[in-house]
Amino acid sequence: MKRGRVPFSFRARCPIRAWLADVPPQTDEEDGIRLPQTLTTTEALAAFCARAADVPYVTVDTEFLRERTYFAQLCLVQLALPGTDEADAVLIDPLAEGLSLEPLYTLFRNENVVKVFHAARQDLEIFHVDGDVMPTPLFDTQIAAMVCGFGEQVGYETLVRRIAKAGLDKSSRFTDWSRRPLSEAQKTYALADVTHLRQIYEYLSTELARTERTAWMEEELKVLTNHDAYVVTPEAAWKRVKTRTNSGKFLAVLKELAQFREETAQTRNVPRNRIMKDDVLLELASTKPRSAQDLGKSRLLQREGRKGDIADGILAAVKRGMEMDPAQHPKPPRAPDRSALNPALADLLRVLLKAKAEEAGVAQKLIASSADLDDIACGGRDGLWAHGWRLEVFGKDALRLCNGEIALSAKGQRVRIVSLS
């Protein structure tokens, strides 16, 4: 017997447990087949994803390597469905010969099934690059936990301990996930990352509904699921390199060198630092070598960079930078003007933020950063803090404080807001 399709998202007001109570647990035998715990064929993956299409949510995690490559190497995908049956949690081996992840990506596009991750950013980057897909709808338990008052960037192990009342064996955390066969310890570790996640999701989704903070969660997810955040543009790679030099010609050469490095790293699928480290880029942008002989004088450039394609690419990049029209020279980001900073007001804003964060049960840094507070004290009136739920929780009172409409007073351990108008 197939489970009936029940459209669900974390916006739902009814707890997920109520749905589970009305649905008898499904076993593998209902489909007449017994799926292995580790899926190594497209057919087995498609069968599991067909089951997943009939449940309200699926928990997802990945194991990957990226120390030796530019793009992360996906080594394992873990999935779990609501329930406690062993068949409700599987491992997908993307390294298995002939296996296609398209059934998984079809599930990711299914808007009737919530895809639940913890700290999803790196996972989303992998799926965006590999399959040009963004799981929809999405639920990130790390973000939900911050919104629900568990602190800033709370770890999965903490949530497992506090919500699922369980412990985790982290001994396999730093193992080589590309090696086969996987050990039983690796499989147990990997499955725990999605099985406990079910209980965490059910708790947090219910808590969001109870506290009426679903809209807060949605605001955060819009940032997380913005496709532009996962697109690396070689032309903008120079912005990643820290420099204090404002010289237009220096930055022009740096821009071309950084673009060459990024494109080469992507083409060869190796870490960008394997081509050249940042300090090498800065040295070359300063010395502006014009020949192989000039490259040989570099203190920092490795031997591999002084010959062949890398050397040719460096010299061509330097030449393009030197010949760039001054009107096209990149402009360094402007540092915020702190000349109008009112230190006393900045201190008061920090007191207000602490009080408002404690009142809302939300991490302070999730609402506004220290730089945001300095901007406000300098007269700045725009930023993340000035929109959405942050404006309601903190922004409006911050502006009132700046305008002299409120004052702060202390009573015991609490800070109170006193209206002056």
C-alpha positions in Angstrom: 0.0 0.0 0.0 1.4 3.4 -1.0 1.3 6.3 1.3 -1.0 9.1 0.2 0.6 12.3 -1.0 0.4 14.9 1.7 1.6 18.4 0.6 3.6 19.9 3.4 6.0 22.7 4.1 7.5 24.1 7.3 4.8 26.8 7.0 2.2 24.2 8.2 0.7 24.9 11.6 0.0 21.3 12.5 3.0 19.4 14.0 4.5 16.8 11.7 4.0 14.2 14.5 0.3 14.3 13.9 0.7 13.3 10.3 3.0 10.5 11.4 0.6 9.2 13.9 -2.1 8.6 11.2 0.2 6.8 8.8 1.3 3.2 9.3 5.0 2.7 8.9 6.0 1.6 5.4 8.3 -1.3 4.9 10.4 -2.2 1.9 8.2 -5.2 1.2 5.3 -3.0 0.3 7.0 -2.4 -3.1 7.9 -6.0 -3.4 11.6 -5.3 -3.2 14.3 -5.0 -0.6 16.5 -1.9 -1.1 20.1 -2.2 0.1 21.2 0.3 2.7 23.8 1.6 0.2 22.4 2.5 -3.2 24.8 1.9 -6.0 22.5 1.8 -9.0 20.2 4.4 -10.7 17.3 2.0 -10.5 17.6 1.5 -6.7 18.0 5.3 -6.2 14.9 5.9 -8.4 12.9 3.4 -6.3 13.8 5.1 -3.0 13.1 8.6 -4.4 9.7 7.4 -5.6 9.0 6.5 -2.0 10.3 9.8 -0.8 8.0 11.7 -3.2 5.0 10.5 -1.0 6.3 11.8 2.4 6.2 15.3 3.8 10.0 15.7 4.2 13.3 14.0 3.6 16.5 14.7 5.6 19.7 15.1 3.5 23.4 15.3 4.2 26.6 14.8 2.2 30.2 13.7 2.6 32.7 15.2 0.3 36.4 16.1 -0.3 37.7 19.3 -1.6 41.3 19.5 -0.3 42.8 18.3 -3.6 40.2 19.8 -6.1 38.7 23.1 -7.0 35.2 21.7 -7.1 34.1 19.6 -4.1 34.2 15.9 -4.9 30.8 14.4 -3.8 31.5 11.1 -2.1 28.3 10.2 -0.4 24.7 11.4 0.0 22.6 10.4 3.0 18.8 10.4 2.9 16.2 9.6 5.6 12.4 9.5 5.5 10.1 10.1 8.4 9.9 7.0 10.6 12.3 4.7 12.4 12.4 1.7 10.1 15.9 0.8 8.9 14.7 1.0 5.3 13.8 4.7 5.9 17.5 5.8 5.8 19.9 5.0 3.0 23.3 6.0 1.7 23.8 6.9 -2.0 27.2 6.2 -3.5 27.8 8.8 -6.3 31.1 7.1 -7.0 29.4 3.9 -8.1 30.0 3.2 -11.8 26.9 4.1 -13.9 24.9 5.7 -11.1 23.0 8.9 -12.1 21.9 11.3 -9.4 19.0 12.6 -11.6 16.3 10.7 -9.6 17.6 12.6 -6.5 17.6 15.9 -8.4 14.0 15.2 -9.5 13.1 14.8 -5.8 14.9 18.0 -5.0 12.6 19.8 -7.5 9.5 18.3 -6.0 7.8 21.2 -4.1 5.6 18.8 -2.1 8.6 17.4 -0.2 10.6 19.6 2.2 14.3 18.9 1.9 15.9 19.2 5.4 19.6 20.0 5.8 21.8 21.2 8.7 24.2 24.0 7.7 23.3 23.5 4.1 25.5 26.0 2.3 28.3 23.6 1.2 25.8 20.9 0.3 23.8 23.4 -1.8 27.0 24.5 -3.6 27.8 20.9 -4.5 24.3 20.2 -5.9 24.2 23.6 -7.7 27.5 22.9 -9.5 26.9 19.2 -10.1 23.2 19.2 -11.1 22.3 22.9 -11.5 19.6 22.3 -8.9 18.5 24.1 -5.7 16.5 21.8 -3.4 13.0 23.3 -3.0 11.4 23.8 -0.5 14.3 23.9 1.9 14.7 23.8 5.6 18.0 24.4 7.3 18.0 23.3 11.0 21.1 25.5 11.8 19.2 28.6 10.7 16.0 27.4 12.4 17.9 26.8 15.6 19.3 30.3 15.6 15.9 31.7 15.0 14.5 29.6 17.9 17.2 30.8 20.3 19.8 28.0 20.3 22.6 30.5 19.7 24.8 31.5 16.7 25.8 28.8 14.2 24.8 26.0 16.6 26.4 22.7 15.6 24.6 19.5 14.7 26.1 17.6 17.6 24.7 20.2 20.0 21.2 19.8 18.6 21.4 16.0 18.7 22.3 16.2 22.4 19.7 18.9 23.3 16.7 17.8 21.2 17.2 14.2 20.3 18.9 13.4 23.7 21.5 11.3 22.0 25.2 11.3 21.4 27.3 11.1 18.2 30.4 9.0 17.5 32.6 11.6 15.6 35.5 9.2 15.1 34.9 8.9 11.3 34.5 12.6 10.8 37.8 13.2 9.0 38.1 9.9 7.2 38.7 9.7 3.4 35.2 9.3 2.0 36.4 8.6 -1.5 37.9 5.3 -0.5 35.9 2.1 -1.1 34.6 0.0 0.5 33.2 2.2 3.3 33.7 0.8 6.8 30.7 0.0 9.0 31.8 2.8 11.3 31.7 5.3 8.4 28.2 4.1 7.4 27.0 4.4 11.0 28.4 7.9 11.3 27.0 9.0 8.0 23.5 7.7 8.7 23.4 9.4 12.1 23.7 12.7 10.3 20.2 12.2 8.8 18.4 9.9 11.2 18.7 12.3 14.2 18.0 15.2 11.9 14.4 14.0 11.6 13.6 14.6 15.2 15.4 17.9 15.2 13.4 19.0 12.2 10.1 18.0 13.7 10.9 19.9 16.9 12.1 23.0 15.2 9.4 23.2 12.6 6.8 22.9 15.4 8.7 25.6 17.5 8.7 28.0 14.5 5.0 27.6 14.1 4.4 28.0 17.9 6.4 31.2 18.1 5.1 32.5 14.8 8.6 32.9 13.4 8.1 31.1 10.1 8.5 34.4 8.2 11.9 34.9 9.9 13.1 31.6 8.7 11.9 32.3 5.1 13.9 35.6 5.1 17.1 33.7 6.0 16.4 31.0 3.4 16.1 33.5 0.6 19.7 34.5 1.1 20.8 30.9 1.4 19.0 29.8 -1.8 20.1 32.7 -3.9 21.8 31.0 -7.0 24.2 34.0 -7.4 25.8 33.1 -4.1 27.1 29.8 -5.7 28.5 31.2 -8.9 32.2 31.9 -9.0 33.0 34.6 -11.5 36.7 34.7 -12.5 36.5 38.4 -13.4 35.7 39.2 -9.7 38.3 36.8 -8.2 40.6 39.7 -7.4 38.2 40.9 -4.7 39.1 37.8 -2.7 42.7 38.9 -2.4 43.4 41.2 0.6 45.5 44.2 -0.3 46.0 47.7 1.1 47.2 49.2 -2.2 44.8 51.6 -4.1 47.0 52.0 -7.2 44.9 51.5 -10.3 47.7 49.9 -12.3 48.5 47.5 -9.4 44.9 46.5 -9.1 44.5 46.1 -12.9 47.4 43.6 -12.9 46.1 41.9 -9.8 42.7 41.5 -11.4 44.1 39.9 -14.5 46.4 37.6 -12.5 43.6 36.5 -10.2 41.3 35.8 -13.2 44.0 33.7 -14.8 44.5 31.8 -11.6 40.8 31.2 -11.2 40.2 30.0 -14.7 43.2 27.7 -14.6 42.2 26.2 -11.3 38.7 25.6 -12.6 39.9 24.0 -15.8 42.3 21.8 -14.1 40.0 21.2 -11.1 42.7 21.9 -8.5 42.7 24.3 -5.6 43.5 27.9 -6.6 46.4 28.0 -4.2 47.9 25.0 -6.1 48.3 27.4 -9.1 49.5 30.4 -7.1 49.0 31.6 -3.5 47.7 35.1 -2.7 51.1 36.4 -1.7 52.5 35.4 -5.1 49.7 37.3 -6.8 50.6 40.4 -4.8 54.3 40.1 -5.5 53.7 39.7 -9.2 51.3 42.6 -9.3 53.9 44.7 -7.7 57.0 43.6 -9.7 55.0 43.3 -13.0 57.3 40.8 -14.7 57.6 41.1 -18.5 59.8 38.1 -19.3 60.7 34.6 -18.2 63.9 36.1 -16.9 61.8 38.5 -14.7 59.8 35.5 -13.4 63.0 33.8 -12.4 63.7 36.7 -10.0 60.4 36.1 -8.0 61.0 35.2 -4.4 57.7 33.4 -3.9 56.7 31.9 -7.3 57.2 28.1 -7.3 59.4 26.4 -9.9 56.3 25.1 -11.7 55.1 28.7 -12.3 58.3 29.8 -14.0 57.8 27.7 -17.1 55.2 26.3 -19.4 51.6 27.3 -19.5 51.6 28.9 -16.1 54.5 31.2 -16.9 52.9 32.1 -20.3 49.6 32.8 -18.5 51.2 35.0 -15.9 53.1 37.1 -18.4 50.0 37.5 -20.6 47.9 38.5 -17.5 50.5 41.1 -16.5 50.6 42.5 -20.0 46.8 42.8 -20.1 46.8 44.6 -16.8 49.5 47.0 -17.8 47.7 47.8 -21.1 44.3 48.2 -19.4 42.6 51.6 -20.0 42.9 53.6 -16.8 39.1 54.2 -17.0 38.7 50.4 -16.6 41.0 50.0 -13.6 39.2 48.2 -10.8 38.3 50.3 -7.8 38.9 49.0 -4.3 35.9 48.8 -2.1 35.4 52.0 -0.2 36.0 51.7 3.5 33.1 53.0 5.6 33.5 56.6 6.8 33.9 56.5 10.6 34.7 60.2 11.0 31.2 60.9 12.3 31.2 57.9 14.7 29.6 58.7 18.1 31.3 56.2 20.4 28.8 56.8 23.2 25.9 56.1 20.8 27.6 53.0 19.5 28.0 51.7 23.1 24.3 52.4 23.8 23.4 50.5 20.6 25.3 47.5 21.8 23.4 47.6 25.1 20.2 47.8 23.2 21.1 45.0 20.8 22.0 42.7 23.7 18.7 43.5 25.5 16.6 43.0 22.4 18.4 39.8 21.4 17.8 38.3 24.9 14.2 39.4 24.8 13.7 37.7 21.4 15.8 34.7 22.3 18.0 35.2 19.2 21.8 35.4 18.8 23.0 39.0 18.6 25.1 38.5 15.5 22.1 37.1 13.7 20.4 40.5 14.2 23.2 42.9 13.6 27.0 42.9 13.5 29.4 45.2 15.4 30.1 46.9 12.1 26.3 47.4 11.6 26.1 49.2 15.0 29.0 51.5 14.1 27.3 52.3 10.8 24.1 53.2 12.6 26.1 55.4 15.1 27.7 57.2 12.0 24.3 58.0 10.6 23.8 54.9 8.4 20.2 54.0 7.9 20.3 51.0 5.7 21.5 47.4 6.1 20.2 44.0 6.8 19.1 45.2 10.3 16.7 47.7 8.7 14.5 45.1 6.9 12.1 42.4 7.8 12.0 40.8 11.2 15.3 42.4 12.2 13.7 45.8 11.8 10.8 44.8 14.1 13.0 43.2 16.7 15.8 45.8 16.8 15.9 48.3 14.0 13.0 50.5 14.9 14.2 50.9 18.5 17.7 51.5 17.3 16.5 54.4 15.1 14.4 55.7 18.0 17.5 55.7 20.2 19.5 57.6 17.6 16.7 60.1 17.2 16.5 60.7 21.0 13.0 59.3 21.3 14.0 56.6 23.9 16.5 56.1 26.6 17.8 53.0 28.3 17.7 52.2 32.0 18.8 49.3 34.1 16.7 47.5 36.7 18.5 44.5 38.2 19.8 42.3 35.4 17.4 43.8 32.8 17.7 46.8 30.5 14.5 48.7 30.0 13.5 51.1 27.3 12.1 54.4 28.5 10.1 56.5 26.0 11.0 60.2 25.9 8.2 61.4 23.6 
